[in-house]
Amino acid sequence: MPRGDIRHFRFLINDPNGTSTDIDFDEIYFTVKKSSNDRLYEFQKRLSTGGIIKLDLGDYQIEIEPDDTAKMFYGNYKFDIQLNYKVEENKLKETFVGDFILTDEITYNENE
């Protein structure tokens, strides 16, 4: 995604049968780091703070705002989406990992 842009993207969480899940998640995190070994993140979105929104059963949207990436360097980053929930008395975490690529801008404010 271009640095400093707004981006809202959806993701679906299904059970092993492919059906939308009705799990009530304690927390969902979307975390972006330069490297998976970094202790500090570049930015993070959470279900509890409104950066991740539940749209429907198993349907969520992550909202990346311009300020989240405005001061980051162009290049390759890592992200994960971590789901925290309970099954009976057991606290569980599921994590999905991917690449987050921050590209240069083409149309700057002075070009608008």
PyMOL commands that set and color helices and strands:
alter all, ss='L'
color gray80, all
select helices_A, chain A and resi 66-69+109-111
alter helices_A, ss='H'
color red, helices_A
select strands_A, chain A and resi 7-12+27-33+43-46+52-56+59-64+75-87+90-102
alter strands_A, ss='S'
color yellow, strands_A
deselect
rebuild
show_as cartoon
